[in-house]
Amino acid sequence: QVQLVESGGGLVQAGGSLRLSCAASGLTFSIYAMGWFRQAPGKEREFVAGISWGGSKTYYAESVKGRFTISRHNAKNTVYLQMNSLKPEDTAVYYCARDRSRYNISPSAASFESDYWGRGTQVTVSS
């Protein structure tokens, strides 16, 4: 059974930090790029960050560059999103996803195509 399970969301004040985790099981993890997306109320789901299968390349939405960091631990089948200097506009449900292409070294917003999604974790940033 394929599972991507996000955790680490919660309520935080503006300027604070959170670290999201996504644990994968039932699927091949280490040779696929992974990504984080988010969806705010009334808005479409948007790309937040992507990381290549080996972890050497990362991509970010302009709105989170310099504040968020994506990383992965292939031995633990886990991808992380460190979020610093959070803003109220970061409030959303955050989802992790696996890219459908093997060995994708450029998982940008333009090239990321997901085949598996987690159920999401809520992040709420108060002003």
The 8 nearest C-alpha neighbors of each residue, nearest first, counted from 0:
[[1, 25, 2, 24, 26, 3, 23, 115],
 [0, 2, 25, 26, 24, 3, 23, 115],
 [3, 1, 24, 23, 4, 25, 0, 117],
 [2, 4, 117, 23, 22, 21, 116, 5],
 [5, 3, 22, 21, 117, 2, 23, 6],
 [4, 6, 21, 20, 119, 120, 117, 3],
 [7, 5, 20, 19, 8, 120, 21, 4],
 [8, 6, 19, 18, 20, 9, 17, 5],
 [9, 7, 122, 121, 120, 6, 19, 17],
 [8, 10, 122, 123, 121, 11, 7, 17],
 [9, 11, 123, 124, 122, 12, 8, 125],
 [12, 10, 124, 15, 125, 123, 9, 13],
 [13, 11, 125, 124, 15, 14, 126, 10],
 [12, 14, 86, 85, 126, 15, 125, 124],
 [15, 13, 84, 85, 12, 86, 16, 83],
 [14, 16, 13, 84, 85, 12, 11, 83],
 [17, 15, 83, 82, 85, 84, 14, 18],
 [18, 16, 82, 81, 19, 83, 7, 8],
 [17, 19, 81, 80, 7, 82, 20, 79],
 [18, 20, 7, 80, 79, 6, 8, 81],
 [21, 19, 79, 6, 5, 78, 7, 22],
 [20, 22, 5, 78, 4, 77, 3, 79],
 [21, 23, 77, 4, 3, 76, 20, 5],
 [24, 22, 3, 76, 2, 77, 21, 4],
 [25, 23, 2, 26, 1, 3, 22, 76],
 [24, 26, 1, 0, 2, 23, 27, 3],
 [27, 25, 24, 1, 28, 23, 2, 0],
 [26, 28, 29, 30, 25, 31, 24, 23],
 [29, 27, 31, 30, 76, 26, 73, 23],
 [28, 30, 73, 31, 52, 27, 76, 53],
 [31, 29, 52, 102, 28, 101, 32, 27],
 [32, 30, 52, 101, 102, 29, 28, 98],
 [31, 33, 52, 51, 98, 50, 103, 97],
 [34, 32, 97, 50, 98, 49, 96, 31],
 [33, 35, 49, 96, 48, 95, 50, 97],
 [34, 36, 95, 48, 47, 94, 96, 49],
 [35, 37, 46, 47, 94, 45, 93, 95],
 [38, 36, 93, 92, 44, 45, 94, 91],
 [37, 39, 44, 91, 92, 43, 42, 45],
 [38, 40, 91, 42, 41, 92, 90, 37],
 [41, 39, 42, 38, 91, 43, 92, 90],
 [40, 42, 39, 43, 38, 44, 91, 92],
 [43, 41, 39, 40, 38, 44, 45, 91],
 [42, 44, 38, 45, 41, 39, 40, 37],
 [43, 45, 38, 37, 36, 42, 46, 39],
 [46, 44, 36, 37, 43, 38, 47, 108],
 [45, 47, 36, 108, 48, 35, 60, 37],
 [46, 48, 36, 60, 35, 59, 45, 37],
 [49, 47, 59, 35, 58, 34, 46, 60],
 [50, 48, 34, 58, 106, 57, 33, 107],
 [49, 51, 57, 33, 32, 54, 56, 106],
 [52, 50, 32, 104, 54, 56, 53, 103],
 [51, 53, 32, 31, 30, 54, 102, 29],
 [54, 52, 51, 55, 29, 30, 32, 56],
 [55, 53, 51, 52, 56, 50, 71, 70],
 [54, 56, 53, 51, 57, 50, 52, 104],
 [57, 55, 51, 54, 50, 104, 58, 105],
 [56, 58, 50, 49, 51, 55, 59, 69],
 [57, 59, 49, 48, 107, 50, 106, 56],
 [60, 58, 48, 47, 64, 61, 63, 49],
 [59, 61, 47, 62, 63, 48, 64, 46],
 [60, 62, 64, 63, 59, 47, 65, 58],
 [61, 63, 60, 64, 59, 47, 66, 65],
 [64, 62, 66, 61, 60, 67, 65, 59],
 [65, 63, 61, 66, 59, 62, 67, 60],
 [64, 66, 67, 63, 68, 83, 61, 62],
 [65, 67, 83, 63, 64, 84, 82, 68],
 [68, 66, 82, 81, 63, 83, 65, 64],
 [69, 67, 81, 80, 70, 82, 66, 65],
 [68, 70, 80, 79, 81, 48, 50, 67],
 [71, 69, 79, 78, 68, 80, 54, 50],
 [70, 72, 78, 77, 79, 73, 54, 69],
 [71, 73, 77, 75, 74, 76, 78, 70],
 [72, 74, 76, 29, 75, 71, 77, 28],
 [73, 75, 72, 76, 29, 77, 71, 28],
 [74, 76, 77, 73, 72, 22, 23, 71],
 [77, 75, 73, 23, 74, 28, 22, 72],
 [76, 78, 22, 75, 72, 21, 71, 23],
 [77, 79, 71, 21, 70, 20, 72, 22],
 [80, 78, 20, 70, 19, 69, 71, 21],
 [79, 81, 69, 19, 68, 18, 82, 20],
 [82, 80, 18, 68, 67, 17, 19, 69],
 [81, 83, 67, 17, 16, 18, 66, 80],
 [82, 84, 16, 66, 85, 67, 15, 81],
 [85, 83, 14, 15, 66, 16, 86, 13],
 [84, 86, 14, 13, 83, 15, 16, 89],
 [85, 87, 13, 88, 89, 124, 14, 84],
 [88, 86, 124, 89, 90, 125, 126, 13],
 [87, 89, 86, 90, 124, 91, 85, 39],
 [90, 88, 87, 86, 91, 85, 124, 123],
 [89, 91, 123, 88, 122, 124, 87, 39],
 [92, 90, 39, 38, 122, 37, 121, 93],
 [91, 93, 121, 38, 120, 37, 119, 122],
 [94, 92, 37, 119, 120, 36, 91, 121],
 [95, 93, 119, 36, 35, 117, 37, 118],
 [94, 96, 35, 117, 34, 116, 36, 21],
 [95, 97, 116, 34, 115, 33, 113, 35],
 [98, 96, 33, 115, 113, 114, 32, 99],
 [97, 99, 113, 112, 32, 100, 33, 111],
 [98, 100, 114, 113, 112, 97, 101, 31],
 [101, 99, 98, 103, 102, 31, 32, 112],
 [100, 102, 31, 103, 30, 99, 32, 98],
 [101, 103, 30, 31, 52, 104, 100, 32],
 [104, 102, 101, 105, 32, 100, 51, 106],
 [103, 105, 51, 102, 106, 52, 56, 32],
 [104, 106, 103, 107, 51, 56, 110, 57],
 [107, 105, 111, 49, 110, 51, 50, 104],
 [108, 106, 109, 110, 58, 105, 111, 49],
 [107, 109, 111, 110, 46, 106, 60, 49],
 [110, 108, 107, 111, 106, 112, 46, 105],
 [109, 111, 107, 108, 106, 112, 105, 103],
 [112, 110, 106, 108, 107, 98, 109, 113],
 [113, 111, 98, 99, 110, 114, 100, 97],
 [114, 112, 98, 99, 97, 115, 96, 111],
 [113, 115, 99, 97, 98, 112, 116, 96],
 [116, 114, 97, 96, 113, 117, 98, 3],
 [117, 115, 96, 95, 3, 118, 97, 94],
 [116, 118, 3, 4, 119, 95, 94, 96],
 [119, 117, 94, 116, 4, 120, 5, 3],
 [118, 120, 94, 93, 117, 92, 5, 121],
 [119, 121, 93, 8, 92, 5, 6, 122],
 [122, 120, 92, 8, 91, 9, 93, 123],
 [123, 121, 8, 9, 90, 91, 92, 10],
 [122, 124, 90, 10, 9, 11, 125, 121],
 [125, 123, 87, 11, 12, 90, 13, 10],
 [124, 126, 12, 13, 87, 11, 123, 10],
 [125, 13, 87, 12, 124, 86, 14, 11]]
